Amino acid sequence: MPYNANKQSYVEKVSLGFVKTQHKKENMKVDETLVNEWVKLVNEFGMSLYKSEINALKLAGQEFEEQAGGFILGKAIWEGCFVGQEDADQRAFIWFKFSSEVEDSCEGRYRTGLCYFTGRGVKQDFAKAKRYFQWSFDQAEHPAAEAGLKMLEELGVK
């Protein structure tokens, strides 16, 4: 369900409750101006947001100020923070790819490669996994990306 400011599903309410428990301190909330700027970027890119995703970013606090918003959402979805979301794996992949390509995130590139490697949220594709692992490794010598490259090499992926 695309973002609708006037509607929040039961699943989103439960998911948001889970996210809130991860951020118990009141001072964990991030400046809404930062969130609004990021939402504008997403909209310019032609993507839609779920209301629970926007709310999760508002609760992300310092993590959002230090990391790319797309990566934070992808990671939260990947790790099960959005309980009962039917398209969770696909949404995590979308946010990792957005983080990788739009936000220039090394971690987003690694996670996009991981999605392609495992087939989680996207059709398994070792050649694409290798490309994203390599991109992540070249950017910041990401150790997990290096491990992914070694596994692909052992599997004979060129």
N, C-alpha and C positions, 0 to 999 in steps of 0.2 A: 504494500500500500504506500503510495507516494506521500510525501509530507503534506499534512492538512492541519493547519494551525487550530482548527476548531474541533478536531476529533482525536481522541486518544483511545486506542483499543485496549482491551483487557490485557493482552499479551504485553503491550507497551508499558502499561501501568505496573505489571508484575516485574518486567525487565528493569524498569527505572528504579523500582524499589530495591532490586538486587544491586544495581549500580550504586545507589545511595548508601547501602551498607558498606560498600568498599571505600567510601569517603566519609567517614563519620565526623570528622572535624568540620566545624562550620566555616573555617577559613580556607577550605579546600576549593571553594568556588572561584572560577576564573572571571575576569572582566568580560562582561557580555559584549563589549565593543569588539574584542578580539574574535569572539565566536561569530558575531554578525559579519565581520569582514571575511571570515573563512566561508560562511554560508554564501555570501555574495560570490566568492571565487567558484564555489561548487556550482552555483546556478549559472554562472557565465560559461562553465564547462559543459552545461547541459544535463547535469545530473539532478536527481531528486533525493531528498532526505526524508527519513522517517522522523517524526516528532521525538521519539525516544532517543534517536541518535543526536539530535541537537541538544536535548536535555543532558545527555551523558557528557557531551563536551563542556557544557556549563558547569558540570560537577568535577571535571577532570583536574582543575586547579593547575598547579605548577607543571604537571606532566604535559598539559596542552601548550603551555608557554614555552616548553623546551623541545617538544616533538611535533611532527606534522599531524594535523587533525585527522587526515585520512588513515594514517597508520594507527592512531589511537583507537579509532572506530573499528578498523579491521581487526586489531588485536583483541578488543573487548568482545566483538562478535565471535571471533575464532575461539576464544576461551570460554564462551558460554554465558556471557553477561546478559545477553538478550534472550532469555529463556523462552522456549516455545516458538521462536521465529522460524517459520518453515523454510525460508530462503536464506538462512544464516550463512551457510558456506559460500553461496554465490555472492552475498553482500560483503562478506569478509574479503573475498577475492577482488571484488570491484573496488573496495576502499584501499586494499594493498596496491592495486595497479594504479589507482588515482594518486596515491602517495608516492609511488615510484616515478610516475611520468610527469605529474604536474607539480608536486612538492619537492622533487629531487631528493627523496629520502632513501638513504642506503638501506635502512631496515625495511622499508616498504619494498624495495627491489628484492631483498633476500626473501621476504615472505611471499611475494608474487612468484618467485622461483620455486618456493616450497609448495605452493598451491599447484603449480604445473607438475612438479615432481611427484606429488602424492595423488593428484587428481581430485583434490578436495576443492569443490566450488567451481571447477573448470575441468574440461577434458584433459586427461593426463597427456603431457607432451614433454618428453625429455629434452628435445632440442630447445624449446622455449625456456625450460627450467635452467638449462645450461647458460643460455643467454642472460637471464636475470641474475643467476648466481655470479656469473663473471662480472656483470655490471656492478653488482654490490661489492664484490671483492676488489675490483679496480678502483672503486670510489674510496673505500676506506679499509681495505684488507679485512673485511668481515670474516671472522673465524668460522662461523657456521656456513657461510657461503663457500668458503674454501673446502670445508668438509663435504658439502653437496657436490662440488666440482670433482672431488676425488671419488665419491661414490659413482657419479655418472661415468667417470673415466673407467672405473672397474667394470661397469656394465657395458662398456664398449661404445658409449655415445661419443660421437665425433663432433 
